[in-house]
Amino acid sequence: MASPPPGQRTEQPHLVSLVLQSKKALQHGQQLCSKANSLSNASAQCSVDVLALDAKVKWITEAVLEQLKLAANVAKSIEHKRAQLDKQVKAWDIVRSQRTEALDNILESLGGQLVPPGFHQTSSGSSLFGSQHSIDGKNGNVVFNAQQSPSATVRDNPFDRHGKNADRTKWKTLRDFVDESAIENVLDTLESDRTRLDDIMASTYDYPETLSAAISSIRESLPSSSNVPSIEDMLNAQQQPSELMARHLSSLTSHYEQMADALKESEAGEIFGDEDLQDMNRDTEELPSIMAELEEQALSIEATHQQLVTAKIAAQERLATQSMTLDNLDELGEIMSDMLQKQQDVENECQELLDGLQERLLLVEDLHHRFIQYQTSFKKLLVEIGRRRQYKEAAEKIVEGMISQLRAMTEEERQVREDFNAEHGQHIPEDICLCIENPPTRWEVVPRDGEVRESLPEVESDLLAQAKEKLAAVDVSSAGTESV
């Protein structure tokens, strides 16, 4: 066999090596592009999933926020109802303070009103204005002690003219005839019911705060905002590397085809010049840089895909969290229903208690009015006793004058008769006008049969003057009120 020319001996093996390198580069490039294409398709599907999951999360979040608004309104409603109830209770407390202060004042005033001993030291069968009883007749609460009433009648003892010199520090007052224990029972019951009202209201005191805390907790568990990256930007970021890889793959394919054709031509006896071989070598030497760019673009596409996968996982986690949030929201709904029912029960019970407390305040107010009337009536009693004493003394003076006049007339008549009998009696037969010897009738003025002489207690002048002065002040005040 003839030996080939010197240049042809090395051309064949060199072309084969170049073709093998080109083929290997093409195969590797096809693998990278195939993987990149799969990742691009997966990224497209993943982006759809991310958008769908994010839409669900947003829809659930919006729905939860709407429900939380309703829950916040419920909390405000409960707080408003509690505020209204507190307002009623505070208004009642103000009225109670006024009523009890007025009652304390009148009791203190009763404690300053002295009762002369003659009004209560002995007993009698009649009464000036009767025994006093509490208006709380249903419960039998007596606020005046009937057995010790200063209105009990005046006493069958002689006038105590030495009372003026008695030690007034030992005298009783109008308050001594008031049943303090009955008043304490009324006030204790009032305070007990008021404390019970506080206990009932306290059972729902923390409801608004509890609901607000639960609402805040659920709201904080919601995703503040979606951190999903722009799907369009990410897909666009994959588009440029894909196009570049497609161009590189096209170049690798063309290069491989050119090298394969050159090998076939060489095998057919074609002889390439040095310039052609240099071009082939140069193109082949550029293969590593092209492969590096392909790998770089493939990594870029993979990184973008990984971002989408991460975004999908995050969206799935947010959706799973939303499921727990919905469970918490359902639980909150049940709690709110129970709270509303409990609050309504509390309102009904408190209103019933307030109605009862209002009635008890009316009782305290009535006690105040009765004690004022009690004090006023006692002052009028003092004035009445003074008036009766004036009448009694005037009547007694008339009776004493009549007795004195009758005695004088009787004595004068007796002397006249004695003088007549001494002068003419001896000249008149004894059987004529037997009554001529009778003395004049002696008279005595006494109470009617079955009645006794009236006995009145002693009322000192300063007490009587004080009573008249206060009654006059009350009359002036009442007249001014009526004119207004």
C-alpha positions as CSV (number, residue, x, y, z in Angstrom):
1,M,0.0,0.0,0.0
2,A,1.2,3.4,-0.9
3,S,2.0,5.8,2.0
4,P,-0.3,8.9,2.3
5,P,1.2,12.3,2.0
6,P,2.8,13.7,5.1
7,G,-0.2,16.1,5.9
8,Q,-2.8,13.4,5.5
9,R,-1.2,11.1,8.1
10,T,-2.2,13.3,11.0
11,E,-5.5,14.8,9.6
12,Q,-7.7,11.8,10.1
13,P,-7.0,11.2,13.8
14,H,-7.2,14.9,14.5
15,L,-10.7,15.3,12.9
16,V,-12.0,12.3,14.8
17,S,-10.9,13.9,18.0
18,L,-12.6,17.1,17.1
19,V,-15.8,15.3,16.1
20,L,-15.8,13.4,19.4
21,Q,-15.3,16.7,21.3
22,S,-18.1,18.4,19.3
23,K,-20.4,15.4,19.8
24,K,-19.7,15.3,23.5
25,A,-20.4,19.0,23.8
26,L,-23.6,18.6,21.9
27,Q,-24.8,15.8,24.0
28,H,-24.0,17.7,27.2
29,G,-25.6,20.8,25.8
30,Q,-28.8,18.8,24.9
31,Q,-28.9,17.4,28.5
32,L,-28.6,20.9,30.0
33,C,-31.3,22.3,27.6
34,S,-33.6,19.4,28.3
35,K,-33.2,19.9,32.0
36,A,-33.7,23.6,31.6
37,N,-36.8,23.1,29.6
38,S,-38.2,20.7,32.2
39,L,-37.5,23.3,34.9
40,S,-39.1,26.0,32.9
41,N,-42.2,23.9,32.4
42,A,-42.2,23.0,36.1
43,S,-41.7,26.7,37.0
44,A,-44.7,27.6,34.9
45,Q,-46.9,25.1,36.7
46,C,-45.4,26.1,40.1
47,S,-46.2,29.7,39.3
48,V,-49.8,28.8,38.7
49,D,-49.9,26.9,42.0
50,V,-48.3,29.8,43.9
51,L,-50.9,32.2,42.4
52,A,-53.7,29.9,43.3
53,L,-52.5,29.3,46.9
54,D,-51.8,33.0,47.4
55,A,-55.4,33.8,46.1
56,K,-56.8,31.3,48.7
57,V,-54.7,32.8,51.5
58,K,-55.9,36.3,50.5
59,W,-59.5,35.2,50.3
60,I,-59.3,33.5,53.7
61,T,-57.5,36.5,55.2
62,E,-60.1,38.9,54.0
63,A,-62.9,36.7,55.2
64,V,-61.2,36.3,58.6
65,L,-60.7,40.1,58.9
66,E,-64.4,40.6,58.1
67,Q,-65.3,38.2,60.9
68,L,-62.9,39.9,63.2
69,K,-64.6,43.2,62.5
70,L,-67.9,41.6,63.6
71,A,-66.3,40.2,66.7
72,A,-64.8,43.7,67.5
73,N,-68.4,45.1,67.1
74,V,-69.6,42.4,69.6
75,A,-66.9,43.4,72.0
76,K,-67.8,47.1,71.7
77,S,-71.5,46.2,72.1
78,I,-70.8,44.3,75.3
79,E,-68.6,47.2,76.5
80,H,-71.3,49.7,75.7
81,K,-73.9,47.7,77.5
82,R,-71.6,47.4,80.5
83,A,-71.1,51.2,80.3
84,Q,-74.8,51.8,80.3
85,L,-75.3,49.5,83.3
86,D,-72.4,51.2,85.1
87,K,-74.1,54.5,84.4
88,Q,-77.3,53.3,85.9
89,V,-75.5,52.0,89.0
90,K,-73.5,55.2,89.5
91,A,-76.8,57.2,89.2
92,W,-78.3,55.0,91.8
93,D,-75.3,55.4,94.0
94,I,-75.6,59.1,93.9
95,V,-79.3,59.0,94.8
96,R,-78.5,56.5,97.6
97,S,-75.8,58.8,99.0
98,Q,-78.3,61.6,99.0
99,R,-81.1,59.6,100.6
100,T,-78.9,58.0,103.3
101,E,-77.2,61.4,104.1
102,A,-80.6,62.9,104.5
103,L,-81.7,60.1,106.7
104,D,-78.5,60.5,108.8
105,N,-79.1,64.2,109.1
106,I,-82.7,63.8,110.3
107,L,-81.6,61.1,112.8
108,E,-78.9,63.4,114.0
109,S,-81.5,66.2,114.3
110,L,-83.8,63.9,116.3
111,G,-80.8,63.2,118.6
112,G,-80.6,66.9,119.3
113,Q,-84.4,67.2,120.2
114,L,-84.8,66.9,123.9
115,V,-87.9,65.2,125.3
116,P,-89.0,66.5,128.7
117,P,-89.2,63.7,131.3
118,G,-92.9,64.3,131.9
119,F,-93.6,63.0,128.4
120,H,-92.5,59.4,129.0
121,Q,-91.7,58.6,132.7
122,T,-95.2,57.3,133.5
123,S,-97.8,55.6,131.5
124,S,-101.4,56.4,130.6
125,G,-104.2,54.8,128.5
126,S,-104.4,57.5,125.9
127,S,-101.9,58.9,123.3
128,L,-101.4,62.3,121.8
129,F,-100.6,61.1,118.3
130,G,-100.4,57.3,118.5
131,S,-97.5,54.8,118.2
132,Q,-95.3,55.1,115.1
133,H,-94.4,52.2,112.8
134,S,-92.2,51.8,109.8
135,I,-93.6,51.9,106.3
136,D,-92.1,48.5,105.8
137,G,-95.1,46.9,107.4
138,K,-94.8,43.8,105.3
139,N,-91.5,42.9,107.0
140,G,-92.7,44.1,110.4
141,N,-89.8,46.6,110.7
142,V,-90.8,48.9,113.5
143,V,-88.9,52.2,113.5
144,F,-90.6,53.7,116.5
145,N,-90.7,52.0,119.9
146,A,-94.4,52.2,120.8
147,Q,-93.8,51.3,124.5
148,Q,-91.4,54.2,124.8
149,S,-93.0,56.7,122.5
150,P,-92.7,60.3,123.6
151,S,-96.2,60.8,122.2
152,A,-97.6,58.4,124.8
153,T,-100.1,60.3,127.0
154,V,-99.5,62.4,129.5
155,R,-99.1,61.2,132.7
156,D,-101.3,60.9,135.6
157,N,-98.7,62.3,137.9
158,P,-98.9,65.7,139.5
159,F,-97.3,68.6,137.7
160,D,-93.5,68.3,137.8
161,R,-92.8,71.9,138.6
162,H,-89.2,70.9,139.6
163,G,-88.4,69.8,136.1
164,K,-86.9,73.1,135.2
165,N,-84.1,72.4,137.6
166,A,-83.5,68.9,136.3
167,D,-80.2,67.9,134.6
168,R,-81.0,68.0,130.9
169,T,-78.0,65.8,130.1
170,K,-80.0,62.9,131.5
171,W,-83.1,63.7,129.3
172,K,-84.0,61.5,126.4
173,T,-84.1,62.7,122.9
174,L,-86.5,61.8,120.0
175,R,-83.9,59.4,118.6
176,D,-84.1,57.3,121.8
177,F,-87.7,56.4,120.7
178,V,-86.5,55.3,117.2
179,D,-85.8,51.6,116.6
180,E,-82.2,51.9,115.3
181,S,-82.0,48.2,114.7
182,A,-84.8,48.3,112.2
183,I,-83.1,51.1,110.3
184,E,-79.8,49.2,110.4
185,N,-81.6,46.2,108.9
186,V,-82.9,48.3,106.0
187,L,-79.5,49.8,105.4
188,D,-77.7,46.5,105.7
189,T,-80.1,44.9,103.2
190,L,-79.5,47.8,100.9
191,E,-75.7,47.4,101.1
192,S,-75.9,43.6,100.8
193,D,-77.9,43.9,97.6
194,R,-75.5,46.6,96.3
195,T,-72.6,44.2,96.9
196,R,-74.4,41.4,95.2
197,L,-74.9,43.7,92.2
198,D,-71.1,44.4,92.0
199,D,-70.5,40.6,92.2
200,I,-72.9,39.9,89.3
201,M,-71.4,42.7,87.2
202,A,-67.9,41.6,87.9
203,S,-68.7,38.2,86.3
204,T,-68.5,39.8,82.8
205,Y,-66.1,42.6,83.6
206,D,-63.3,41.1,81.6
207,Y,-65.4,40.1,78.5
208,P,-64.4,43.1,76.3
209,E,-60.8,42.8,77.2
210,T,-60.8,39.0,76.6
211,L,-62.5,39.4,73.2
212,S,-60.1,42.1,72.2
213,A,-57.1,40.0,73.2
214,A,-58.5,37.0,71.2
215,I,-59.2,39.2,68.2
216,S,-55.7,40.7,68.3
217,S,-54.2,37.2,68.6
218,I,-56.0,36.0,65.5
219,R,-55.2,39.2,63.6
220,E,-51.5,38.8,64.4
221,S,-51.5,35.2,63.2
222,L,-52.7,36.4,59.8
223,P,-50.0,37.0,57.1
224,S,-49.5,40.8,57.1
225,S,-48.9,40.8,53.3
226,S,-48.0,38.3,50.7
227,N,-44.3,38.0,50.1
228,V,-44.8,36.2,46.8
229,P,-42.3,37.5,44.2
230,S,-43.5,38.8,40.9
231,I,-44.3,35.7,38.8
232,E,-44.1,37.7,35.6
233,D,-40.6,38.9,36.5
234,M,-39.4,35.4,37.4
235,L,-40.8,33.9,34.2
236,N,-39.2,36.7,32.3
237,A,-36.0,36.0,34.1
238,Q,-36.1,32.4,32.8
239,Q,-36.9,33.5,29.2
240,Q,-33.6,35.2,28.4
241,P,-31.4,32.2,29.6
242,S,-33.6,29.8,27.7
243,E,-33.2,31.8,24.5
244,L,-29.5,32.0,25.0
245,M,-29.2,28.3,25.7
246,A,-31.3,27.6,22.6
247,R,-28.8,29.7,20.5
248,H,-25.9,27.9,22.0
249,L,-27.5,24.5,21.4
250,S,-28.1,25.5,17.8
251,S,-24.4,26.5,17.5
252,L,-23.3,23.2,19.0
253,T,-25.5,21.3,16.6
254,S,-24.1,23.3,13.6
255,H,-20.6,22.8,14.8
256,Y,-21.1,19.1,15.2
257,E,-22.7,18.7,11.8
258,Q,-19.8,20.6,10.2
259,M,-17.2,18.5,11.9
260,A,-19.1,15.3,11.0
261,D,-19.3,16.4,7.4
262,A,-15.6,17.3,7.4
263,L,-14.8,13.8,8.8
264,K,-16.8,12.2,6.1
265,E,-15.1,14.3,3.4
266,S,-11.8,13.5,4.9
267,E,-12.6,9.8,4.8
268,A,-13.7,10.3,1.2
269,G,-10.2,11.6,0.4
270,E,-10.7,15.3,0.8
271,I,-7.6,17.0,2.0
272,F,-8.1,20.1,4.2
273,G,-5.7,22.9,4.2
274,D,-4.0,24.3,7.3
275,E,-6.3,27.3,7.3
276,D,-9.4,25.0,7.5
277,L,-7.8,22.9,10.2
278,Q,-7.0,26.1,12.2
279,D,-10.7,27.2,11.9
280,M,-11.8,23.8,13.1
281,N,-9.4,23.9,16.0
282,R,-10.5,27.4,16.9
283,D,-14.2,26.5,16.8
284,T,-13.5,23.4,19.0
285,E,-11.5,25.4,21.4
286,E,-14.5,27.7,22.0
287,L,-16.6,24.7,23.1
288,P,-15.7,24.9,26.8
289,S,-16.7,28.6,27.0
290,I,-20.0,27.8,25.4
291,M,-20.6,24.9,27.7
292,A,-19.7,27.1,30.7
293,E,-22.3,29.7,29.6
294,L,-24.9,26.8,29.1
295,E,-24.2,25.6,32.6
296,E,-24.5,29.1,34.0
297,Q,-27.8,29.8,32.3
298,A,-29.1,26.4,33.4
299,L,-28.2,27.2,37.0
300,S,-30.0,30.6,36.6
301,I,-33.1,28.8,35.4
302,E,-32.8,26.3,38.2
303,A,-32.4,29.1,40.8
304,T,-35.5,30.8,39.5
305,H,-37.4,27.5,39.7
306,Q,-36.1,27.0,43.3
307,Q,-37.5,30.4,44.2
308,L,-40.9,29.5,42.8
309,V,-40.8,26.2,44.7
310,T,-39.8,28.1,47.9
311,A,-42.7,30.5,47.3
312,K,-45.1,27.6,46.8
313,I,-44.0,25.9,50.0
314,A,-44.4,29.2,51.9
315,A,-47.9,29.7,50.4
316,Q,-48.8,26.1,51.5
317,E,-47.6,26.8,55.0
318,R,-49.6,30.1,55.1
319,L,-52.6,28.1,53.9
320,A,-52.1,25.5,56.6
321,T,-51.8,28.3,59.2
322,Q,-55.0,29.8,57.9
323,S,-56.7,26.5,58.6
324,M,-55.7,26.8,62.2
325,T,-56.8,30.4,62.2
326,L,-60.2,29.3,60.9
327,D,-60.4,26.8,63.8
328,N,-59.6,29.6,66.2
329,L,-62.2,31.8,64.6
330,D,-64.9,29.1,65.0
331,E,-63.9,28.7,68.7
332,L,-64.1,32.5,69.1
333,G,-67.6,32.5,67.6
334,E,-68.7,29.9,70.2
335,I,-67.1,32.0,73.0
336,M,-68.8,35.1,71.8
337,S,-72.2,33.4,71.7
338,D,-71.7,32.2,75.3
339,M,-70.5,35.7,76.3
340,L,-73.5,37.4,74.7
341,Q,-75.9,35.0,76.5
342,K,-74.1,35.5,79.8
343,Q,-74.1,39.3,79.4
344,Q,-77.8,39.3,78.6
345,D,-78.5,37.1,81.7
346,V,-76.3,39.5,83.8
347,E,-78.2,42.6,82.4
348,N,-81.6,41.0,83.3
349,E,-80.4,40.0,86.8
350,C,-78.8,43.4,87.4
351,Q,-82.0,45.2,86.2
352,E,-84.1,43.2,88.5
353,L,-81.7,44.0,91.4
354,L,-81.7,47.7,90.5
355,D,-85.5,47.7,90.5
356,G,-85.4,46.2,94.0
357,L,-82.7,48.6,95.1
358,Q,-84.8,51.5,93.8
359,E,-87.8,50.3,95.9
360,R,-85.5,50.2,98.9
361,L,-84.4,53.7,98.3
362,L,-88.0,54.7,98.2
363,L,-88.3,53.1,101.6
364,V,-85.3,55.1,102.9
365,E,-86.8,58.2,101.4
366,D,-90.1,57.4,103.1
367,L,-88.4,56.9,106.4
368,H,-86.7,60.3,106.0
369,H,-90.1,61.9,105.4
370,R,-91.7,60.1,108.3
371,F,-88.9,61.1,110.6
372,I,-89.3,64.7,109.5
373,Q,-93.0,64.5,110.1
374,Y,-92.2,62.8,113.4
375,Q,-90.0,65.7,114.4
376,T,-92.4,68.3,113.1
377,S,-95.3,66.6,114.9
378,F,-93.4,66.6,118.2
379,K,-92.6,70.3,117.9
380,K,-96.3,70.9,117.3
381,L,-97.0,68.6,120.2
382,L,-94.9,70.9,122.4
383,V,-96.8,73.9,121.1
384,E,-100.1,72.0,121.6
385,I,-99.2,71.1,125.2
386,G,-98.3,74.8,125.8
387,R,-101.7,75.8,124.3
388,R,-103.5,73.3,126.4
389,R,-101.7,74.5,129.5
390,Q,-102.9,78.0,128.7
391,Y,-106.4,76.8,128.3
392,K,-106.2,74.7,131.5
393,E,-104.8,77.5,133.5
394,A,-107.4,79.9,132.1
395,A,-110.2,77.4,132.9
396,E,-108.8,76.8,136.4
397,K,-108.6,80.5,137.0
398,I,-112.2,80.9,136.1
399,V,-113.2,78.0,138.3
400,E,-111.1,79.3,141.2
401,G,-112.7,82.7,140.7
402,M,-116.2,81.2,140.7
403,I,-115.4,79.2,143.9
404,S,-114.0,82.3,145.6
405,Q,-117.1,84.4,144.5
406,L,-119.5,81.6,145.6
407,R,-117.8,81.3,148.9
408,A,-118.0,85.1,149.5
409,M,-121.6,85.1,148.4
410,T,-122.4,82.2,150.7
411,E,-120.7,83.8,153.7
412,E,-122.5,87.1,153.0
413,E,-125.8,85.2,152.6
414,R,-125.2,83.3,155.8
415,Q,-124.6,86.5,157.8
416,V,-127.7,88.1,156.4
417,R,-129.8,85.1,157.3
418,E,-128.4,84.9,160.8
419,D,-129.2,88.6,161.3
420,F,-132.7,88.1,160.0
421,N,-133.3,85.1,162.2
422,A,-131.9,86.9,165.3
423,E,-134.2,89.9,164.7
424,H,-137.4,88.3,163.6
425,G,-137.2,84.6,164.3
426,Q,-138.4,84.8,167.9
427,H,-141.6,86.4,166.7
428,I,-142.5,83.8,164.1
429,P,-144.1,80.5,165.2
430,E,-141.8,77.5,164.7
431,D,-144.2,75.7,162.5
432,I,-144.3,78.5,159.9
433,C,-141.7,78.3,157.1
434,L,-139.4,75.7,158.6
435,C,-136.7,76.5,155.9
436,I,-136.1,79.9,157.4
437,E,-133.5,78.4,159.7
438,N,-131.6,76.7,156.8
439,P,-128.1,78.1,156.0
440,P,-127.3,79.0,152.4
441,T,-126.2,76.2,150.0
442,R,-122.5,75.9,149.8
443,W,-121.2,75.2,146.3
444,E,-118.2,73.2,144.9
445,V,-117.1,73.2,141.2
446,V,-115.8,69.8,140.3
447,P,-115.2,67.8,137.0
448,R,-118.0,65.8,135.5
449,D,-118.7,62.3,136.8
450,G,-116.2,59.8,135.5
451,E,-113.7,62.4,134.5
452,V,-110.5,63.4,136.2
453,R,-108.7,66.7,136.3
454,E,-106.4,67.1,133.3
455,S,-102.6,66.7,134.0
456,L,-100.1,68.0,131.5
457,P,-96.3,67.6,131.3
458,E,-94.1,70.5,131.9
459,V,-92.7,72.2,128.8
460,E,-90.0,74.7,129.6
461,S,-90.3,78.1,127.9
462,D,-87.1,77.9,126.0
463,L,-88.1,74.5,124.4
464,L,-91.5,75.9,123.6
465,A,-90.0,79.0,122.0
466,Q,-87.5,77.0,120.0
467,A,-90.3,74.7,118.7
468,K,-92.4,77.7,117.6
469,E,-89.4,79.3,115.9
470,K,-88.5,76.2,113.9
471,L,-92.1,75.6,112.9
472,A,-92.4,79.2,111.7
473,A,-89.2,78.7,109.6
474,V,-90.7,75.5,108.1
475,D,-93.9,77.3,107.2
476,V,-92.0,80.1,105.5
477,S,-89.9,77.6,103.5
478,S,-93.0,75.7,102.5
479,A,-94.8,78.9,101.3
480,G,-91.7,79.8,99.2
481,T,-91.7,76.4,97.6
482,E,-95.3,76.5,96.7
483,S,-94.9,80.0,95.2
484,V,-92.1,78.7,93.0
